[in-house]
């Protein structure tokens, strides 16, 4: 299973995300509504854009299949040249990864949320290999592709959406926006 998590302590802004989530939980309490109503739709849209742009949306494009000529030729023979050029895509009747990350009803999508945390991902067995890189079915090495990559602006946009949802919930409980800090 592959999942996206928000957490850790590194220099990429994740520590500040952890602090934000801690404060959010203190202010709102049960975060399940925000996970389901804000974060999951954001992730579904983000993943759709990732696949539609072959990774460019999240910061840098995924490596093409040019370094895997045998696999690329195999894919072109089966699916045609247009799908062979789309890294991580497959035919609609056989693909697993993309629909598991862009369709909320796909059986391989994983979304679990509780009061303090959530995760979003896929149960597609080979997803981890596609992210990490490895050796393909024809013995060719392939690079990892950052499926879940997000730019700093995208992370900031997600935080902004979450902050707006938090403010709405706090105001619905009768507190003014200025009083939010007093609740901590």
N, CA and C of each residue as an Amber inpcrd file, in Angstrom:
protein
   552
   0.8430000  -1.1760000   0.0000000   0.0000000   0.0000000   0.0000000
   0.8860000   1.2350000   0.0000000   0.5390000   2.2050000  -0.7740000
   1.2360000   3.4850000  -0.8180000   0.2850000   4.5290000  -0.2830000
   0.8050000   5.3940000   0.5490000  -0.0580000   6.4220000   1.1100000
   0.7090000   7.7180000   1.2230000  -0.0190000   8.7950000   1.2190000
   0.5890000  10.0880000   1.4710000   0.2740000  10.4300000   2.9180000
   1.2870000  10.8500000   3.6210000   1.0930000  11.2540000   5.0000000
   1.6580000  12.6490000   5.1650000   1.1440000  13.3470000   6.1080000
   1.6760000  14.6630000   6.4390000   2.2880000  14.5150000   7.8120000
   3.5940000  14.6740000   7.8780000   4.2580000  14.5130000   9.1590000
   5.7510000  14.4240000   8.9810000   6.4620000  14.3500000  10.0820000
   7.9090000  14.2430000  10.0460000   8.5570000  15.5500000  10.4230000
   9.8450000  15.5660000  10.4220000  10.5930000  16.7690000  10.7760000
  11.7520000  16.9390000   9.8130000  11.5030000  17.5280000   8.6840000
  12.5910000  17.8130000   7.7650000  12.5400000  19.2730000   7.3700000
  13.4570000  19.6750000   6.5400000  13.5890000  21.0880000   6.1910000
  12.6400000  21.5300000   5.0920000  11.7710000  20.6540000   4.6100000
  10.9280000  21.0000000   3.4700000   9.6060000  21.6450000   3.8660000
   9.4820000  22.0710000   5.0890000   8.2320000  22.6850000   5.5120000
   7.2940000  21.7060000   6.1710000   7.7040000  20.4650000   6.3110000
   6.8320000  19.4580000   6.9070000   6.6730000  19.7100000   8.4020000
   7.7260000  20.1760000   9.0700000   7.6230000  20.4640000  10.4980000
   6.5810000  21.5500000  10.7420000   6.5370000  22.5770000   9.8850000
   5.5290000  23.6200000  10.0510000   4.1340000  23.0630000   9.7890000
   4.0170000  22.0910000   8.8650000   2.7280000  21.4410000   8.6300000
   2.3040000  20.6750000   9.8770000   3.2460000  20.0020000  10.5250000
   2.9430000  19.2890000  11.7660000   2.4130000  20.2480000  12.8300000
   3.0730000  21.3890000  12.9770000   2.6100000  22.3820000  13.9560000
   1.2120000  22.8600000  13.6070000   0.9800000  23.1610000  12.3360000
  -0.3350000  23.6080000  11.9000000  -1.3990000  22.5580000  12.2250000
  -1.1170000  21.2970000  11.9320000  -2.0900000  20.2350000  12.2050000
  -2.3390000  20.0710000  13.6900000  -1.3010000  20.2480000  14.5000000
  -1.4840000  20.1750000  15.9500000  -2.4010000  21.2770000  16.4490000
  -2.1730000  22.5000000  15.9730000  -3.0270000  23.6260000  16.3530000
  -4.4470000  23.4030000  15.8350000  -4.5690000  22.9290000  14.6130000
  -5.8910000  22.6860000  14.0320000  -6.6740000  21.6910000  14.8710000
  -6.0260000  20.6330000  15.2960000  -6.7170000  19.6370000  16.1200000
  -7.1380000  20.2400000  17.4540000  -6.2930000  21.0750000  18.0380000
  -6.6460000  21.7230000  19.3040000  -7.8630000  22.6260000  19.1340000
  -7.9290000  23.3480000  18.0220000  -9.0250000  24.2940000  17.7960000
 -10.3080000  23.5810000  17.4020000 -10.2140000  22.6320000  16.4910000
 -11.4050000  21.9920000  15.9330000 -11.7910000  20.7380000  16.7020000
 -10.8140000  20.0260000  17.2050000 -11.0960000  18.7430000  17.8420000
 -11.0660000  17.6490000  16.7970000 -12.1960000  17.1700000  16.4240000
 -12.3110000  16.0720000  15.4620000 -12.0850000  16.6080000  14.0480000
 -10.9870000  16.1890000  13.4330000 -10.6080000  16.6890000  12.1130000
 -11.2190000  15.8870000  10.9650000 -12.0030000  14.8570000  11.2510000
 -12.5230000  13.9970000  10.1800000 -13.2630000  14.7700000   9.0960000
 -14.0600000  15.7540000   9.4600000 -14.7790000  16.5410000   8.4660000
 -13.8470000  17.2860000   7.5280000 -12.7890000  17.8410000   8.0710000
 -11.8250000  18.5700000   7.2460000 -11.0730000  17.6110000   6.3390000
 -10.6960000  16.4440000   6.8780000 -10.0140000  15.4530000   6.0370000
 -10.9140000  15.0740000   4.8520000 -12.1760000  14.7790000   5.1430000
 -13.0820000  14.2790000   4.1010000 -13.5550000  15.3760000   3.1500000
 -13.8070000  16.5570000   3.6720000 -14.4100000  17.6260000   2.8640000
 -13.3820000  18.5380000   2.1900000 -12.1680000  18.5690000   2.7010000
 -11.1570000  19.4780000   2.1650000  -9.9540000  18.7100000   1.5940000
  -9.3280000  17.8930000   2.4220000  -8.0680000  17.2760000   2.0170000
  -8.2690000  16.2030000   0.9490000  -9.2420000  15.3230000   1.1460000
  -9.4360000  14.2740000   0.1440000  -9.7870000  14.8390000  -1.2320000
 -10.7540000  15.7700000  -1.3560000 -11.0130000  16.3430000  -2.6790000
  -9.7890000  17.0430000  -3.2740000  -9.0250000  17.7130000  -2.4260000
  -7.7990000  18.3490000  -2.9090000  -6.8610000  17.2990000  -3.4830000
  -6.6770000  16.2020000  -2.7550000  -5.7650000  15.1480000  -3.2190000
  -6.2610000  14.5050000  -4.5140000  -7.5630000  14.2740000  -4.6270000
  -8.1080000  13.6890000  -5.8520000  -7.8430000  14.6070000  -7.0480000
  -8.0770000  15.8950000  -6.8660000  -7.8050000  16.8640000  -7.9410000
  -6.3210000  16.9290000  -8.2550000  -5.5060000  16.9460000  -7.2040000
  -4.0610000  17.0210000  -7.3900000  -3.5500000  15.7950000  -8.1470000
  -4.0170000  14.6270000  -7.7550000  -3.5580000  13.4080000  -8.4200000
  -4.0250000  13.3690000  -9.8730000  -5.2280000  13.8350000 -10.1420000
  -5.7120000  13.8940000 -11.5190000  -4.8030000  14.8050000 -12.3480000
  -4.4580000  15.9560000 -11.7850000  -3.5590000  16.8710000 -12.4910000
  -2.1660000  16.2590000 -12.6560000  -1.7080000  15.5290000 -11.6520000
  -0.4080000  14.8540000 -11.7610000  -0.3910000  13.8960000 -12.9550000
  -1.4170000  13.0720000 -13.0610000  -1.4530000  12.1160000 -14.1760000
  -1.6500000  12.8220000 -15.5120000  -2.5120000  13.8350000 -15.5450000
  -2.7730000  14.5380000 -16.8040000  -1.5580000  15.2950000 -17.3240000
  -0.6560000  15.6950000 -16.4290000   0.5470000  16.4230000 -16.8400000
   1.7960000  15.5500000 -16.7550000   1.6160000  14.2680000 -16.4860000
   2.7310000  13.3210000 -16.3560000   3.7570000  13.7980000 -15.3260000
   3.2310000  14.2970000 -14.2080000   4.0620000  14.6880000 -13.0770000
   4.4480000  16.1490000 -13.0060000   4.2910000  16.9000000 -14.0900000
   4.7110000  18.3090000 -14.0980000   3.9630000  19.1260000 -13.0550000
   2.6990000  18.7990000 -12.8340000   1.8680000  19.5660000 -11.8910000
   2.5200000  19.6320000 -10.5090000   3.1100000  18.5450000 -10.0660000
   3.7080000  18.4890000  -8.7340000   5.1280000  19.0030000  -8.6530000
   5.6630000  19.5150000  -9.7300000   6.9870000  20.1080000  -9.6720000
   7.9200000  19.7110000 -10.7850000   8.0660000  18.4350000 -11.0440000
   8.9480000  18.0350000 -12.1390000   8.3520000  16.8170000 -12.8410000
   8.4610000  16.7910000 -14.1630000   7.8330000  15.7040000 -14.9250000
   8.4600000  14.3470000 -14.6160000   7.6510000  13.3230000 -14.7490000
   8.1340000  11.9550000 -14.5800000   9.0290000  11.6100000 -15.7580000
  10.0200000  10.8010000 -15.4930000  10.9050000  10.3340000 -16.5590000
  10.0760000   9.5850000 -17.5990000  10.3840000   9.8280000 -18.8600000
   9.6770000   9.1390000 -19.9430000  10.0990000   7.6750000 -19.9830000
   9.4830000   6.9370000 -20.8480000   9.8450000   5.5330000 -21.0350000
  10.9920000   5.3590000 -22.0260000  11.6160000   6.4370000 -22.4670000
  12.7140000   6.3400000 -23.4280000  13.8730000   5.5060000 -22.9030000
  14.0750000   5.5090000 -21.5910000  15.1350000   4.7080000 -21.0010000
  14.7610000   3.2440000 -20.8290000  13.5430000   2.9020000 -21.2190000
  13.0410000   1.5300000 -21.1370000  12.5040000   1.1200000 -22.5170000
  13.3710000   1.0170000 -23.5190000  12.9080000   0.8320000 -24.8960000
  12.1180000  -0.4640000 -25.1220000  12.4710000  -1.5250000 -24.4580000
  11.7330000  -2.7850000 -24.6660000  10.3210000  -2.6570000 -24.0920000
  10.2250000  -2.1160000 -22.8740000   8.9090000  -1.9410000 -22.2640000
   8.0630000  -0.9510000 -23.0710000   8.6930000   0.1380000 -23.5240000
   7.9500000   1.1390000 -24.2970000   7.4030000   0.5310000 -25.5850000
   8.2090000  -0.2580000 -26.2710000   7.7620000  -0.9110000 -27.5100000
   6.6270000  -1.8920000 -27.2240000   6.7390000  -2.6270000 -26.1360000
   5.6800000  -3.5560000 -25.7270000   4.3710000  -2.7990000 -25.4710000
   4.4650000  -1.7090000 -24.7210000   3.2880000  -0.9060000 -24.4020000
   2.6940000  -0.3050000 -25.6770000   3.5280000   0.1580000 -26.5940000
   3.0470000   0.7330000 -27.8550000   2.3320000  -0.3210000 -28.6950000
   2.8670000  -1.5410000 -28.7420000   2.2150000  -2.6210000 -29.5050000
   0.8360000  -2.9430000 -28.9300000   0.7340000  -2.9680000 -27.6110000
  -0.5360000  -3.3120000 -26.9700000  -1.5600000  -2.1800000 -26.9910000
  -1.0810000  -0.9500000 -26.7670000  -2.0010000   0.1570000 -26.5020000
  -1.9690000   1.2800000 -27.5270000  -0.9850000   1.2730000 -28.3890000
  -0.8390000   2.3720000 -29.3340000   0.1490000   3.3990000 -28.8290000
   0.6110000   4.2010000 -29.7450000   1.6670000   5.1690000 -29.4360000
   1.2190000   6.2280000 -28.4280000  -0.0290000   6.6850000 -28.4970000
  -0.4470000   7.7610000 -27.5930000  -0.3960000   7.3230000 -26.1320000
  -0.8290000   6.1180000 -25.8190000  -0.7390000   5.6450000 -24.4320000
   0.6790000   5.2270000 -24.0620000   1.4530000   4.7880000 -25.0260000
   2.8480000   4.4210000 -24.7310000   3.6270000   5.6410000 -24.2560000
   3.2440000   6.8250000 -24.7360000   3.9210000   8.0570000 -24.3390000
   3.4720000   8.5590000 -22.9700000   2.4030000   8.0200000 -22.4420000
   1.8790000   8.4740000 -21.1480000   2.3970000   7.5550000 -20.0370000
   3.4240000   8.0160000 -19.3710000   4.0190000   7.2570000 -18.2750000
   2.9680000   7.0260000 -17.1900000   2.9080000   5.8350000 -16.6740000
   2.0140000   5.4060000 -15.5930000   0.5430000   5.3150000 -16.0030000
   0.2360000   5.4710000 -17.2690000  -1.1240000   5.2680000 -17.7690000
  -1.1880000   3.8780000 -18.4020000  -2.3800000   3.3420000 -18.4900000
  -2.6210000   2.0790000 -19.1650000  -3.9780000   2.1820000 -19.8220000
  -4.4390000   1.1520000 -20.4730000  -5.7570000   1.2010000 -21.1030000
  -6.8390000   1.2190000 -20.0230000  -7.9600000   1.8560000 -20.3310000
  -9.0350000   2.0260000 -19.3500000  -9.5190000   0.6980000 -18.7820000
  -9.4930000  -0.3500000 -19.5820000  -9.9940000  -1.6420000 -19.1030000
  -8.9910000  -2.3810000 -18.2230000  -7.7190000  -1.9460000 -18.2110000
  -6.7050000  -2.6710000 -17.4470000  -5.9340000  -1.8190000 -16.4460000
  -6.0990000  -0.5180000 -16.4990000  -5.3020000   0.3060000 -15.6020000
  -5.7940000   0.1920000 -14.1610000  -4.8540000   0.3490000 -13.2500000
  -5.1680000   0.2510000 -11.8330000  -4.7310000   1.4860000 -11.0560000
  -3.5000000   1.9290000 -11.2680000  -2.9290000   2.9790000 -10.4350000
  -3.6770000   4.3020000 -10.5620000  -3.7770000   4.8200000 -11.7740000
  -4.4130000   6.1390000 -11.9520000  -5.8210000   6.1790000 -11.3770000
  -6.7010000   5.2400000 -11.7360000  -8.0590000   5.3540000 -11.1730000
  -8.0910000   5.1980000  -9.6480000  -7.1440000   4.4600000  -9.0880000
  -7.1380000   4.3040000  -7.6340000  -6.7780000   5.5960000  -6.9190000
  -6.1720000   6.5330000  -7.6320000  -5.7700000   7.7970000  -7.0240000
  -6.5950000   8.9900000  -7.4770000  -7.4680000   8.8120000  -8.4610000
  -8.2790000   9.9510000  -8.9300000  -9.7750000   9.7320000  -8.7810000
 -10.2000000   8.5080000  -8.5410000 -11.6270000   8.2080000  -8.4120000
 -11.9600000   7.8550000  -6.9700000 -12.8520000   8.6220000  -6.3390000
 -13.1650000   8.3650000  -4.9300000 -13.8520000   7.0210000  -4.6830000
 -14.3820000   6.4140000  -5.7230000 -15.0930000   5.1500000  -5.5360000
 -14.3010000   3.9310000  -5.9800000 -13.0660000   4.1280000  -6.4210000
 -12.2670000   3.0020000  -6.9030000 -11.9200000   2.0720000  -5.7350000
 -12.0310000   0.7890000  -5.9700000 -11.8160000  -0.2030000  -4.9270000
 -10.4110000  -0.2670000  -4.3670000  -9.4220000   0.2250000  -5.0980000
  -8.0490000   0.1930000  -4.5920000  -7.6200000   1.5020000  -3.9340000
  -8.5200000   2.4900000  -3.9020000  -8.1700000   3.7190000  -3.2120000
  -8.2700000   3.4970000  -1.7110000  -7.3350000   4.0790000  -0.9960000
  -7.3480000   4.0000000   0.4590000  -7.5030000   5.4130000   1.0010000
  -8.5270000   5.6070000   1.7960000  -8.7160000   6.8640000   2.5170000
  -9.2270000   6.4960000   3.8950000  -8.4290000   6.7770000   4.8830000
  -8.8220000   6.5380000   6.2640000  -8.5920000   7.8150000   7.0430000
  -9.5420000   8.1640000   7.8710000  -9.4220000   9.3770000   8.6600000
  -9.9300000   9.1180000  10.0710000  -9.2210000   9.7060000  11.0230000
  -9.7260000   9.6960000  12.3880000  -9.6200000  11.1190000  12.9200000
  -9.7880000  11.2900000  14.2140000  -9.8330000  12.6310000  14.8020000
  -8.5740000  13.4540000  14.5250000  -7.4080000  12.8060000  14.5170000
  -6.1470000  13.5380000  14.4280000  -5.3700000  13.3280000  13.1400000
  -5.6650000  12.2840000  12.4040000  -4.8200000  11.9610000  11.2580000
  -5.6320000  11.3460000  10.1330000  -5.0460000  11.3440000   8.9650000
  -5.6640000  10.6960000   7.8040000  -4.5730000  10.1680000   6.9100000
  -4.9280000   9.2200000   6.0850000  -4.0300000   8.8830000   4.9970000
  -4.8240000   8.5720000   3.7480000  -4.1600000   8.8700000   2.6520000
  -4.7210000   8.7460000   1.3230000  -3.7080000   7.9720000   0.5100000
  -4.1480000   6.9620000  -0.2000000  -3.1980000   6.2050000  -1.0040000
  -3.8740000   5.1670000  -1.8580000  -3.1140000   4.1480000  -2.1940000
  -3.5960000   3.1070000  -3.0880000  -3.1450000   1.7420000  -2.5960000
  -3.9630000   0.7450000  -2.8710000  -3.6140000  -0.6390000  -2.5580000
  -3.0010000  -1.3530000  -3.7630000  -2.7930000  -0.6610000  -4.8620000
  -2.2220000  -1.2750000  -6.0550000  -0.8420000  -1.8270000  -5.6820000
  -0.6310000  -3.1270000  -5.8540000   0.5840000  -3.7730000  -5.3500000
   1.9010000  -3.2100000  -5.8920000   1.9420000  -2.8080000  -7.1310000
   3.2050000  -2.3540000  -7.7210000   3.4430000  -0.8530000  -7.5690000
   2.5800000  -0.1370000  -6.8730000   2.7210000   1.3130000  -6.7440000
   4.0240000   1.7030000  -6.0640000   4.3970000   0.9950000  -5.0320000
   5.6450000   1.3100000  -4.3390000   6.8590000   1.1850000  -5.2390000
   6.8580000   0.1690000  -6.0930000   7.9650000  -0.0070000  -7.0390000
   8.0150000   1.1410000  -8.0400000   6.8580000   1.6100000  -8.4770000
   6.8200000   2.7050000  -9.4430000   7.3590000   3.9960000  -8.8320000
   7.1530000   4.1690000  -7.5490000   7.6640000   5.3590000  -6.8600000
   9.1560000   5.2230000  -6.5760000   9.5720000   4.0550000  -6.1470000
  10.9770000   3.8450000  -5.7670000  11.8850000   3.6040000  -6.9540000
  11.3530000   3.0360000  -8.0170000  12.1870000   2.6220000  -9.1480000
  12.6130000   1.1790000  -8.9480000  13.1540000   0.6000000  -9.9780000
  13.5700000  -0.7950000  -9.8910000  13.8860000  -1.3650000 -11.2510000
  13.5670000  -2.6380000 -11.4100000  13.7990000  -3.3330000 -12.6710000
  12.4550000  -3.8160000 -13.1880000  12.1590000  -3.4740000 -14.4450000
  10.8720000  -3.8070000 -15.0440000  10.7670000  -5.2430000 -15.5050000
   9.6420000  -5.5920000 -16.0950000   9.3850000  -6.9730000 -16.4900000
  10.3140000  -7.4970000 -17.5820000  11.0050000  -6.5970000 -18.2870000
  11.9250000  -7.0120000 -19.3520000  13.3810000  -6.8410000 -18.9310000
  13.6060000  -6.6990000 -17.6360000  14.9650000  -6.5820000 -17.1190000
  15.5850000  -5.2070000 -17.2450000  14.8030000  -4.2170000 -17.6400000
  15.3220000  -2.8600000 -17.7900000  15.1500000  -2.0920000 -16.4790000
  16.1920000  -1.3860000 -16.0430000  16.0160000  -0.5420000 -14.8620000
  15.1030000   0.6300000 -15.1980000  14.2700000   1.0120000 -14.2280000
  13.4230000   2.1840000 -14.4330000  13.5480000   3.1000000 -13.2220000
  13.4500000   4.4120000 -13.4640000  13.5800000   5.3750000 -12.3710000
  12.2900000   5.4590000 -11.5670000  12.4370000   5.8870000 -10.3350000
  11.2450000   6.1700000  -9.5370000  10.5520000   7.4110000 -10.0620000
   9.2650000   7.4380000  -9.9030000   8.4810000   8.6000000 -10.3250000
   7.7220000   9.1350000  -9.1180000   7.8990000  10.4050000  -8.8450000
   7.3200000  11.0360000  -7.6540000   5.8320000  11.2930000  -7.8730000
   5.0540000  10.2590000  -7.7130000   3.6190000  10.3350000  -7.9910000
   2.9320000  11.3680000  -7.1010000   3.2860000  11.4010000  -5.8240000
   2.6040000  12.2780000  -4.8600000   3.2650000  13.6430000  -4.6960000
   4.2250000  13.9990000  -5.5450000   4.9520000  15.2580000  -5.3800000
   4.0080000  16.4520000  -5.3760000   4.3720000  17.4440000  -4.5580000
   3.6130000  18.6870000  -4.4590000   4.5910000  19.8480000  -4.3710000
   4.2730000  20.9230000  -5.0260000   5.1080000  22.1210000  -4.9090000
   4.8160000  22.7990000  -3.5740000   5.6940000  23.6890000  -3.1890000
   5.4570000  24.4660000  -1.9740000   4.1680000  25.2640000  -2.0700000
   3.8910000  25.8260000  -3.2340000   2.6560000  26.5990000  -3.4230000
   1.4250000  25.7060000  -3.2760000   1.5180000  24.4760000  -3.7410000
   0.3860000  23.5580000  -3.6000000   0.1670000  23.1850000  -2.1420000
   1.2550000  22.9300000  -1.3990000   1.1200000  22.6490000   0.0390000
   0.5080000  23.8500000   0.7440000   0.9650000  25.0400000   0.3850000
   0.4230000  26.2540000   0.9940000  -1.0640000  26.4050000   0.6600000
  -1.4300000  26.0880000  -0.5710000  -2.8420000  26.1510000  -0.9550000
  -3.6980000  25.1850000  -0.1610000  -3.1800000  23.9890000   0.0770000
  -3.9030000  23.0220000   0.8940000  -4.0720000  23.5350000   2.3150000
  -3.0080000  24.0910000   2.8830000  -3.1050000  24.6510000   4.2350000
  -4.1260000  25.7710000   4.2790000  -4.1450000  26.6220000   3.2710000
  -5.1140000  27.7220000   3.2210000  -6.5460000  27.1850000   3.2010000
  -6.7910000  26.1610000   2.3900000  -8.1300000  25.5600000   2.3590000
  -8.5070000  24.9810000   3.7190000  -7.5550000  24.3330000   4.3640000
  -7.8110000  23.7710000   5.6850000  -8.0700000  24.8730000   6.7030000
  -7.2980000  25.9580000   6.6370000  -7.4990000  27.0690000   7.5680000
  -8.8890000  27.6660000   7.4110000  -9.3340000  27.8170000   6.1780000
 -10.6820000  28.3590000   5.9540000 -11.7470000  27.4510000   6.5570000
 -11.5780000  26.1470000   6.3990000 -12.5340000  25.1980000   6.9660000
 -12.5110000  25.2400000   8.4910000 -11.3340000  25.4170000   9.0580000
 -11.2150000  25.5120000  10.5190000 -11.9190000  26.7630000  11.0180000
 -11.6730000  27.8930000  10.3530000 -12.3190000  29.1480000  10.7460000
 -13.8450000  29.0030000  10.6710000 -14.3520000  28.3850000   9.6110000
 -15.8000000  28.1930000   9.4980000 -16.3460000  27.3760000  10.6610000
 -15.6350000  26.3200000  11.0350000 -16.0880000  25.4770000  12.1430000
 -16.0450000  26.2210000  13.4750000 -14.9940000  27.0280000  13.6710000
 -14.8710000  27.7970000  14.9130000 -15.9600000  28.8620000  14.9830000
 -16.1790000  29.5470000  13.8710000 -17.2240000  30.5690000  13.8530000
 -18.6090000  29.9550000  14.0360000 -18.8120000  28.7410000  13.5080000
 -20.1030000  28.0650000  13.6770000 -20.3660000  27.7180000  15.1390000
 -19.3110000  27.6030000  15.9290000 -19.4680000  27.3280000  17.3630000
 -19.6490000  28.6150000  18.1570000 -19.7270000  29.7690000  17.4550000
 -19.9940000  31.0350000  18.1130000 -18.7590000  31.8170000  18.5230000
 -17.6010000  31.4100000  18.0830000 -16.3720000  32.1320000  18.3960000
 -15.9890000  33.0210000  17.2270000 -15.4900000  34.1970000  17.5380000
 -14.9820000  35.0840000  16.5020000 -13.6140000  34.5890000  16.0570000
 -13.2700000  34.9100000  14.8570000 -11.9670000  34.5070000  14.3050000
 -10.8330000  34.9780000  15.2270000 -10.9670000  36.1760000  15.7820000
  -9.9260000  36.7260000  16.6550000  -9.7980000  35.9390000  17.9490000
 -10.8540000  35.2220000  18.3350000 -10.8310000  34.4570000  19.5840000
 -10.2110000  33.0780000  19.4410000  -9.8270000  32.7020000  18.2340000
  -9.3300000  31.3490000  18.0140000  -8.0970000  31.0470000  18.8790000
  -7.1880000  32.0050000  18.9920000  -5.9780000  31.7420000  19.7840000
  -6.3200000  31.5040000  21.2500000  -7.4010000  32.1250000  21.7400000
  -7.7690000  31.9760000  23.1440000  -8.2420000  30.5490000  23.4560000
  -8.6150000  29.8020000  22.4320000  -9.0920000  28.4380000  22.6540000
  -7.9620000  27.4570000  22.8800000  -6.7410000  27.8550000  22.5920000
  -5.6120000  26.9130000  22.6900000  -5.0770000  26.8150000  24.0960000
